[in-house]
Amino acid sequence: MKEKNPPRPRLLAPAGGREQLVAAVRCGADAVYLGAAAFNARAGAENFGGGALKEAVAYCHGRGVEVHVTLNTLIADRETRPLLEQLREIAQSGADALIVQDLGVARLARDCCPSLPLHASTQLSIHNAAGARAMKALGFGCVVLARELTGAEISAIYREVGQEIALETFVHGALCMSLSGQCYLSAMLGERSGNRGRCAQPCRLDFRSPQGREFALSLKDLSLLPRMDELAATGVSYLKIEGRMKRPEYVAAATAACRAALNGQPYDTGALQAVFSRSGFTDGYFTGRRDMSMFGWRRKEDVTAAAGVLKELALTYRAETPRVPVEMTVTLRPGEPARLTVADGARTVTASGPAPEEALRRPTDEALCRRALEKTGGTPFWLEKLRCDIAPGLMLPVSALNAMRKEGLDALLARRETITPHPWQEPEGDPACHPKLLNLKFPALRIRAERAEQLSDELLAEAERVALPAEEIDAHRELIPRAGEKLMAELPLFLPPREEAGMQALLASLREAGVEWALCGGPGQVRMAQKAGLRICGDYGLNVLNSYALREYREAGAEEMTISFESSLRQGAALGDYLPYGVIGYGYLPLMTFRACPAQGAKGCGGCSGQAALTDRLGKDFPVLCHRRRYSQLLNTVPLYLGDKQDALEGYSHVTLRFTIESPERCARVVQLWREGAPFREERTNGLCFRELK
């Protein structure tokens, strides 16, 4: 049986403010995504607070355009009440979908407004079928896939889950260097968290590669317009344009070009590149060519080029675009008021006019009616079909037809713009109050190592539990009897579809060999570990900052959690005891996770030892650690160390010493310092443990 082609995707455009919204709609978007007043990942945009959100939804619905509202930041427990107020406003606006990163936010949205569809933000780092199915199980109807996937990988995910959950991917716009949701650079360097909508974009500064290449953390913007047919064939439901911080002219250019490309029509590449680019565009992730051609930064000539096209682009969205087809019926009867009915397929309105007169010369016919009624300029409608029920020999002035047309189209637009709020129910009890039963004075010590050689018998004896990458355990199976029940298999933070089955088989094999626990940094990893029969400890990559998220992961199968290192110790210790949770107490914290490694040279990874460094403008070196050539991570320039501040760890069930680039001797030395509660006699950081994020 011949396989059916997937339906054509819908075009989703950004709207950082009112003018951008109008530009997106008039230039061909099927849907827009925008932020309300708070808790969205573009806090610096104009956004749509108060009554502006309802107005935006009404405007879009009147023109057949969906509205997806971004509520895609991590929240703290203290923000629960304002979050609920924001959720209620979104529900009352009649929006079509809610884009969410924080599973605690998703839980509250499901409880309070179950009819509002949930879309999983790209910040959730979904990059395989297991991740998509995890989102489906948590009540999401659509997943915004990780931007780092190839076209073949997107197609593979669609073949696995396309009948279960809708998929969305990016088609044009800026690319984050890091896997979305796994970037902590801005938070660690300046307390402005990208996961909280406050990214300061330090990655666009001049970090130097080992070869001396400038701006080594800056990627060119994505553009897949020349590959639109390939992209549409992957099966995704939405194609997303990045750019809620961009000006209206950019939104107009990108939306119009994407609409033309999707329709198989020519588009203006020059205007698109001129309005915004970083020395051109890249399709490296989609094609799998993750080489030096992906990197670029915004130069003076790029800025100058934009000035030359802004006025012309501004003209493209000044007038309404006829995008909604209507059917009109004219009825003329002797001695009766003229009638015009206008229908859009779901709604019908009627306009009346004067009674027709007996024609002295030319009677009113279908041709005359069509000439008058198809003049729908200035409205979002166009005449698709006309029916005429006209008694012979009657005449109605064209002015009367024009008046009825205006009255009918105005009435239809008003009907289409009527808001239908989603039903809302208040949560039971105090939503900001969570159980706090445990008061553990001394958290258990855990060790996470990158390599088996870092683990001596003394370290194994010292730790309550020890985590190693699953493939490292597989290569050193002698550790399983040595470590006993202490051993935890860490799943890769990024796992492309082609490796999913192999990893699932490996986890099952390790479980059979005696490994009982898995350390999971993503929703898909949680699902895979659960399927393998392993007990689950969530890792920092799940970005747990609040009690609702903690509870949601418990219900998803986790038994323990290491909360986000973006949390202060005070804030974290106050979380509800839905499951035991701990923190990282030592380690070169991972600041970014790359699929396009910034440390590569002109010949790619050839000759690389798996460990390199980038240098910032102050001359500080940031280690880059490769994980089996699957992905690499930028580590902080100095380690976190809390060994001399262990009194601040009261209330946590465990603390993890996280070893990555350290020698076995250094690992042993850190454990000894920790045991003694001694200070670290080298440069170190407290991270965000004693600071509150903005």
C-alpha positions in Angstrom: 0.0 0.0 0.0 1.4 3.4 -1.0 2.3 5.6 2.0 0.3 8.8 2.1 2.2 12.1 2.0 2.0 14.0 5.3 -0.3 17.1 5.3 1.3 20.4 4.4 2.6 22.2 7.5 1.3 25.4 8.9 3.5 28.5 9.0 4.0 29.9 12.6 5.4 33.4 12.8 6.7 35.5 15.8 4.9 38.5 17.2 6.9 40.4 19.8 4.5 43.3 19.7 1.4 44.7 18.0 3.0 45.8 14.7 4.9 42.5 14.4 1.6 40.7 14.9 0.0 42.7 12.0 3.0 42.1 9.8 2.9 38.3 10.4 -0.8 38.0 9.7 -0.8 40.2 6.6 2.2 38.5 5.2 0.8 35.0 5.3 1.2 33.3 8.7 -1.2 30.5 9.6 -0.5 31.0 13.3 1.5 33.4 15.5 3.3 32.9 18.8 3.5 35.6 21.3 4.1 36.3 25.0 1.7 37.6 27.5 3.0 40.1 30.2 5.1 37.7 32.2 6.8 34.3 32.3 7.8 34.1 28.6 11.3 33.5 27.2 11.5 36.9 25.6 11.0 39.2 28.6 12.6 42.1 26.6 9.9 42.1 23.9 6.9 44.4 23.9 4.6 41.4 24.5 0.9 41.5 25.1 -0.2 42.4 28.7 -3.6 43.2 30.0 -6.3 43.6 27.4 -3.8 43.5 24.6 -3.8 39.7 24.6 -7.6 39.5 24.1 -7.3 42.0 21.3 -4.5 40.1 19.6 -6.5 36.8 19.7 -9.6 38.6 18.4 -7.6 40.2 15.6 -6.0 36.8 14.6 -9.2 34.7 14.9 -11.0 37.2 12.7 -8.5 36.5 10.0 -8.3 32.7 10.4 -4.9 32.7 12.3 -4.1 30.7 15.4 -2.5 32.2 18.5 0.0 30.2 20.5 1.0 31.9 23.8 4.4 31.4 25.2 4.5 30.6 29.0 7.9 29.0 28.5 10.1 30.0 31.4 11.0 28.2 34.6 9.2 29.5 37.7 9.9 29.5 41.4 7.4 28.5 44.1 7.1 32.1 45.1 5.8 32.9 41.7 2.9 30.5 41.7 0.1 33.0 42.4 1.2 35.5 39.7 1.6 32.6 37.4 -2.0 31.5 38.0 -3.1 35.1 37.3 -1.2 35.0 34.0 -2.7 31.6 33.2 -6.2 32.8 33.8 -5.7 35.8 31.5 -4.5 33.5 28.8 -7.5 31.2 29.3 -9.9 34.1 29.1 -8.2 35.3 25.9 -9.4 32.3 24.0 -5.8 31.5 22.8 -5.4 28.3 20.7 -2.3 26.8 22.5 0.1 27.3 25.4 3.8 26.8 24.8 5.4 25.5 28.0 8.9 24.5 29.2 8.4 24.0 33.0 6.5 20.8 33.8 5.2 22.5 36.9 3.6 25.2 34.8 2.1 22.4 32.6 0.7 20.7 35.6 -1.0 23.9 36.8 -2.4 24.6 33.3 -3.9 21.1 33.0 -5.5 21.3 36.4 -6.9 24.8 36.0 -7.7 24.9 32.3 -7.8 21.4 30.8 -9.3 22.6 27.5 -6.2 24.7 26.6 -3.9 22.7 24.4 -0.3 22.3 25.6 2.8 22.5 23.3 6.2 21.4 24.6 8.7 24.2 24.1 12.0 23.5 22.4 13.5 24.3 25.8 12.5 20.8 26.9 15.2 19.4 24.6 13.1 16.8 22.8 15.3 15.1 20.2 13.9 11.5 19.7 10.7 9.5 19.8 11.1 8.6 23.4 11.0 12.3 24.3 8.0 13.0 22.2 6.1 10.1 23.8 7.1 11.3 27.2 5.5 14.6 26.3 2.4 12.9 25.0 2.1 11.0 28.3 2.3 14.3 30.2 -0.6 15.8 28.3 1.1 17.7 25.5 -0.5 17.7 22.1 2.5 19.1 20.1 6.3 19.0 20.5 8.6 21.8 19.3 11.6 19.6 18.4 15.3 20.4 19.2 16.8 22.6 16.5 19.9 20.4 16.2 18.1 17.6 14.4 18.7 16.6 10.8 15.9 16.3 8.3 16.3 12.5 8.3 16.0 12.5 12.1 12.9 14.7 12.1 11.3 12.2 9.6 12.3 9.3 11.8 10.6 10.8 14.8 7.5 11.5 12.7 7.4 7.9 11.5 7.5 6.7 15.1 5.1 9.2 16.7 3.5 11.3 14.0 0.1 9.7 14.6 0.3 10.2 18.3 1.5 13.8 18.7 2.0 16.8 16.4 5.5 18.0 15.7 6.9 21.5 15.2 10.3 22.6 13.9 12.1 25.8 13.1 12.4 27.0 9.5 14.2 30.4 9.7 15.9 32.6 12.3 18.6 32.8 14.9 20.1 29.6 16.3 21.2 29.2 19.9 24.7 27.7 20.1 23.6 25.4 22.9 20.9 22.7 22.9 17.8 24.7 24.0 17.1 24.4 27.7 20.6 23.3 28.4 22.3 26.7 28.3 23.4 28.2 31.6 26.0 30.6 30.4 24.1 33.8 30.8 22.9 32.7 34.2 26.3 31.8 35.5 28.1 34.8 34.1 25.5 37.4 34.9 22.6 36.0 36.8 20.4 36.4 33.7 18.9 33.0 33.0 17.9 32.1 29.4 15.6 29.5 31.1 13.9 32.5 32.8 13.6 34.7 29.6 16.5 37.0 30.5 19.3 35.7 28.3 22.0 38.4 27.8 23.5 36.5 24.8 27.1 36.3 26.1 27.7 33.6 23.5 27.7 36.4 20.8 30.8 37.9 22.4 34.3 37.1 21.1 35.2 33.6 22.5 38.2 32.2 20.6 38.6 28.6 19.5 41.8 26.6 20.0 42.8 27.6 16.4 42.2 31.3 17.2 38.9 31.6 15.3 36.8 34.6 16.4 33.3 34.4 17.8 33.5 30.7 18.2 30.1 30.5 20.0 28.1 32.4 17.3 26.2 30.5 14.7 24.7 32.0 11.5 21.0 32.2 11.3 19.0 29.2 10.1 17.2 29.3 6.8 15.6 26.3 5.2 13.6 28.1 2.5 15.5 26.4 -0.4 14.7 23.1 1.3 11.1 23.8 2.0 9.8 20.7 0.1 12.2 18.4 2.0 11.2 20.1 5.3 7.5 19.8 4.6 7.9 16.1 3.7 9.3 15.3 7.2 5.7 15.3 8.5 5.9 18.3 10.9 2.6 20.2 11.6 4.2 23.6 12.1 7.1 25.4 10.6 8.3 28.1 13.1 10.1 31.4 12.3 12.3 32.6 15.2 12.3 36.3 16.0 10.1 37.7 18.8 12.8 40.2 19.5 13.0 41.3 15.9 11.5 44.4 14.3 8.2 44.3 12.2 10.0 44.5 8.9 12.0 41.4 9.7 8.8 39.5 10.6 7.2 40.7 7.3 10.2 39.6 5.2 10.6 36.2 6.8 6.9 35.4 6.8 6.3 36.4 3.2 9.4 34.5 2.0 8.4 31.4 4.0 4.9 31.6 2.7 6.1 31.9 -0.9 8.5 29.0 -0.5 5.9 26.8 1.1 3.5 27.6 -1.8 6.3 26.8 -4.4 6.6 30.5 -5.5 9.7 32.7 -5.8 10.8 34.8 -2.9 13.2 37.7 -2.3 16.4 36.1 -0.9 18.2 39.4 -1.0 15.7 41.3 1.1 15.5 38.4 3.6 19.3 38.4 4.0 19.5 42.2 4.1 16.9 42.7 6.8 18.9 40.4 9.2 21.6 37.9 8.9 25.0 37.0 10.4 27.1 36.8 7.3 24.6 34.7 5.5 22.5 31.7 6.5 23.1 28.0 7.4 21.2 24.7 6.9 23.9 22.7 8.7 21.8 21.0 11.3 19.1 20.0 8.8 21.6 18.6 6.4 24.0 17.2 9.0 26.9 19.3 7.8 27.9 20.6 11.2 31.1 22.1 10.1 32.8 25.5 10.2 30.4 26.9 7.6 27.7 27.1 10.3 29.5 29.8 12.2 29.2 33.5 11.7 28.5 36.8 13.5 26.8 40.1 12.7 29.2 42.4 11.0 29.0 46.1 10.2 28.0 45.4 6.6 25.1 43.2 7.8 23.7 46.1 9.8 24.2 48.6 6.9 22.3 46.3 4.5 19.2 46.3 6.7 18.8 50.1 6.5 18.3 49.9 2.7 15.3 47.6 2.8 13.3 48.7 5.8 11.0 51.2 4.1 10.1 48.9 1.3 9.4 46.0 3.6 7.2 48.3 5.8 4.9 48.8 2.8 4.2 45.1 2.5 1.9 44.9 5.6 0.3 48.3 5.5 -3.0 47.0 4.1 -5.3 44.1 4.9 -4.6 40.9 3.1 -7.7 39.1 1.7 -7.1 35.6 3.2 -10.6 34.4 4.3 -12.8 33.0 1.5 -16.5 33.8 1.7 -19.7 32.8 -0.1 -22.3 35.5 -0.8 -25.9 35.2 -1.8 -27.9 38.1 -3.3 -31.7 37.8 -3.0 -33.9 40.4 -4.9 -37.7 40.1 -4.8 -40.3 42.6 -5.9 -41.5 44.8 -3.0 -39.1 43.1 -0.5 -35.9 44.5 1.1 -32.8 43.3 -0.8 -30.8 40.7 1.2 -27.2 39.7 1.1 -26.0 36.7 3.1 -22.3 36.2 3.7 -20.9 32.9 5.0 -17.4 31.7 5.8 -18.3 28.0 6.2 -19.0 28.2 9.9 -20.9 31.5 10.3 -23.6 33.3 8.3 -24.7 36.9 8.5 -27.3 38.8 6.6 -27.4 42.5 5.5 -30.5 44.3 4.2 -30.9 47.0 1.6 -33.7 48.9 -0.1 -36.4 47.1 -2.1 -35.3 46.7 -5.8 -37.1 48.8 -8.4 -38.3 47.8 -11.9 -35.5 48.1 -14.3 -35.8 50.9 -16.9 -32.7 50.0 -18.8 -30.4 47.2 -17.6 -31.6 44.9 -14.8 -29.3 43.8 -12.0 -27.7 40.5 -12.9 -24.9 38.2 -11.6 -22.1 40.1 -13.5 -23.1 43.4 -12.0 -23.4 41.9 -8.5 -20.0 40.3 -8.9 -18.3 43.5 -9.9 -19.7 45.2 -6.8 -19.3 42.4 -4.3 -15.8 41.2 -5.1 -14.4 44.6 -4.1 -13.5 43.4 -0.6 -10.3 45.5 -0.3 -9.6 46.8 3.1 -11.0 43.6 4.7 -9.5 40.2 5.3 -12.1 38.5 3.0 -12.2 37.5 -0.7 -15.2 36.4 -2.7 -14.9 32.7 -3.5 -18.4 31.9 -4.6 -21.4 34.0 -5.5 -25.1 32.9 -5.8 -27.8 35.2 -7.2 -31.5 34.7 -6.6 -32.9 37.6 -8.6 -36.4 37.9 -9.9 -36.5 39.1 -13.6 -36.6 42.7 -14.5 -35.3 44.1 -11.1 -32.7 46.7 -10.5 -30.7 47.6 -7.4 -28.3 50.5 -7.4 -24.6 49.6 -7.1 -24.4 51.9 -4.1 -26.9 49.6 -2.3 -24.9 46.5 -3.1 -21.7 48.2 -1.9 -23.5 49.2 1.4 -24.7 45.7 1.9 -21.3 44.2 1.2 -19.7 46.5 3.8 -22.4 45.8 6.4 -22.2 42.0 5.8 -18.4 41.8 5.9 -18.2 44.0 9.0 -20.8 41.9 10.8 -18.9 38.7 9.8 -15.6 40.0 11.0 -17.2 41.0 14.3 -18.6 37.5 14.7 -15.3 35.9 13.9 -13.5 38.2 16.4 -15.8 37.2 19.3 -13.7 35.7 22.1 -14.6 32.2 23.5 -12.7 31.8 26.8 -11.5 28.5 28.0 -13.3 27.2 31.1 -11.2 27.9 34.3 -11.3 26.2 37.6 -9.3 27.3 40.7 -6.8 24.9 42.2 -7.8 23.3 45.4 -6.1 24.5 48.6 -3.2 27.0 48.7 -1.3 26.5 45.4 1.9 27.9 46.9 1.9 25.5 49.9 3.7 22.2 49.6 4.5 19.5 52.1 7.9 19.8 53.8 8.4 16.8 56.0 12.1 15.9 55.8 14.9 17.8 57.5 18.0 15.9 56.7 21.0 17.5 58.4 23.7 15.7 56.5 22.9 14.9 52.8 24.3 11.7 51.5 27.5 12.0 49.4 27.3 11.0 45.7 29.8 10.9 43.0 29.3 11.4 39.3 32.4 10.5 37.2 33.1 10.8 33.4 35.5 7.9 33.3 35.8 4.7 35.2 39.5 5.4 36.0 38.4 8.3 38.1 36.8 5.9 40.6 39.2 4.4 43.2 38.0 1.8 45.7 38.2 4.6 48.3 35.8 6.8 46.4 33.4 3.9 45.9 33.5 3.2 49.6 32.9 6.9 50.4 29.9 7.5 48.2 26.3 6.4 48.8 25.8 6.2 45.0 28.1 6.5 42.0 27.0 7.6 38.5 28.9 6.9 35.2 27.8 7.2 31.6 26.0 4.0 30.6 28.5 3.3 27.8 31.4 3.7 30.2 29.8 1.1 32.5 29.3 -1.2 29.6 33.0 -0.8 28.7 34.0 -1.6 32.4 31.5 -4.2 33.5 33.9 -5.2 36.3 32.6 -2.1 38.1 29.1 -3.7 38.5 30.1 -6.2 41.1 32.6 -3.7 42.7 30.0 -1.0 43.1 27.1 -3.2 43.9 23.8 -1.4 44.3 25.6 2.0 44.3 26.0 2.2 40.5 23.9 4.5 38.4 23.9 4.5 34.6 23.8 8.1 33.2 22.0 8.5 29.9 23.4 10.8 27.2 22.0 14.3 27.4 21.4 14.2 23.6 20.5 11.0 21.8 19.5 11.1 18.1 16.9 8.7 16.8 19.3 6.3 15.1 20.9 5.6 18.5 17.7 5.2 20.4 17.2 1.5 20.0 20.8 0.7 20.8 20.7 2.7 24.0 17.4 1.1 25.0 19.0 -2.4 24.5 22.1 -1.3 26.5 20.0 -0.1 29.4 18.2 -3.4 29.5 21.5 -5.3 29.4 22.9 -3.2 32.3 19.7 -3.9 34.3 20.1 -7.6 33.7 23.8 -7.4 34.8 22.8 -5.8 38.1 22.6 -2.0 37.6 19.5 -0.7 39.3 19.5 3.0 38.8 19.6 5.5 35.9 20.6 9.2 36.0 18.3 11.0 33.5 18.7 14.6 32.3 15.7 14.8 29.9 12.1 13.6 29.7 12.9 11.1 26.9 15.7 9.6 29.0 13.3 9.2 31.9 11.0 7.2 29.7 13.8 5.0 28.3 15.1 4.2 31.8 11.6 3.4 33.0 11.1 1.0 30.0 14.3 -0.8 30.8 13.2 -1.4 34.4 15.7 1.0 36.0 14.9 3.2 39.0 15.2 6.8 38.1 17.1 9.8 39.5 16.4 13.0 37.6 19.5 15.1 36.9 20.1 18.9 36.6 19.2 18.9 32.9 15.5 18.4 33.8 15.7 22.0 35.1 13.5 21.5 38.2 13.1 24.8 40.1 9.7 24.4 41.7 7.6 21.9 43.7 5.0 21.3 41.0 7.8 20.2 38.6 9.1 17.9 41.3 5.7 16.3 41.8 5.2 16.0 38.0 8.5 14.1 37.6 7.5 11.8 40.5 4.3 10.9 38.7 6.4 10.4 35.5 8.4 7.7 37.4 11.3 9.5 39.0 12.2 8.4 42.6 14.9 11.0 43.2 16.0 14.3 41.7 19.0 16.6 41.4 17.5 20.0 41.0 18.8 22.7 38.7 22.0 24.4 39.6 20.2 27.7 38.7 18.4 27.4 42.0 19.7 29.1 45.1 20.2 26.7 48.1 17.6 28.6 50.1 15.0 28.4 47.4 15.8 24.7 46.7 15.6 23.7 50.4 12.1 25.0 50.6 10.7 22.7 47.8 8.0 20.2 48.7 9.0 16.7 49.6 7.3 14.9 46.8 10.5 12.9 46.4 14.1 13.1 47.8 16.2 15.7 46.0 19.7 17.0 46.1 22.2 19.4 44.5 25.6 19.5 42.9 28.2 20.4 45.5 31.3 20.3 43.3 32.2 20.3 39.6 33.1 22.2 36.5 29.4 23.0 35.7 28.2 22.4 32.1 27.3 25.8 30.7 26.4 24.9 27.2 25.7 21.6 25.3 26.7 21.6 21.6 26.0 19.4 18.6 28.1 21.7 16.4 31.3 21.7 18.4 33.0 25.1 18.6 36.4 23.6 19.2 36.5 21.8 15.8 39.0 22.9 13.2 38.9 23.2 9.4 39.0 19.4 9.1 36.3 18.8 11.8 37.1 16.6 14.8 40.2 15.0 13.3 43.1 14.8 15.7 41.0 16.1 18.6 41.6 14.3 21.9 38.1 15.0 23.1 39.1 17.9 25.3 39.9 21.5 24.3 39.2 25.0 25.5 37.7 28.3 24.4 39.2 31.6 25.6 37.0 34.6 26.4 37.9 38.3 26.1 39.4 38.3 29.6 41.8 35.5 28.7 39.9 32.9 30.8 39.8 29.3 29.4 36.6 27.4 29.3 37.1 23.7 28.9 35.2 21.9 26.1 34.6 18.2 26.8 33.5 15.8 24.0 31.0 13.0 24.8 31.7 10.2 22.4 31.5 12.6 19.5 27.7 12.7 20.1 27.8 16.1 21.6 30.3 18.3 23.5 29.9 20.7 26.5 31.4 24.0 27.5 32.4 23.8 31.2 32.8 26.7 33.6 36.3 28.0 33.8 36.5 27.2 37.6 34.8 24.5 39.6 31.9 25.0 42.0 32.9 23.9 45.5 30.6 23.9 48.6 32.7 21.7 50.8 33.4 24.5 53.3 29.7 25.5 53.3 28.0 22.2 54.1 25.9 23.8 56.8 23.9 25.4 53.9 23.0 22.0 52.6 20.5 21.2 55.3 17.2 20.0 53.9 18.7 18.1 50.9 18.8 14.3 50.6 22.0 14.1 48.7 24.9 16.2 47.3 26.8 15.2 44.2 30.5 15.7 43.5 30.5 15.9 39.7 33.9 14.9 38.1 34.5 15.6 34.4 38.1 16.6 33.4 39.8 15.9 36.7 42.6 13.3 37.1 42.0 10.3 39.4 44.3 12.0 41.9 42.4 15.2 41.8 39.1 13.4 42.3 40.5 11.7 45.4 41.8 15.1 46.7 38.4 16.8 46.3 36.6 14.0 48.1 39.1 14.2 51.0 38.6 18.0 51.2 34.8 17.5 51.2 35.1 14.9 54.0 37.1 17.3 56.0 34.9 20.3 55.2 38.1 22.1 54.2 38.3 25.2 52.0 39.3 24.9 48.4 42.8 26.5 48.0 42.3 27.3 44.3 40.0 29.6 42.4 36.5 28.3 42.7 32.9 29.6 42.5 29.7 29.3 44.6 27.8 29.4 41.4 24.2 30.6 42.0 23.9 28.8 45.3 23.7 32.0 47.3 22.3 34.3 44.6 18.7 34.6 43.3 18.2 34.6 39.5 16.6 37.6 37.8 
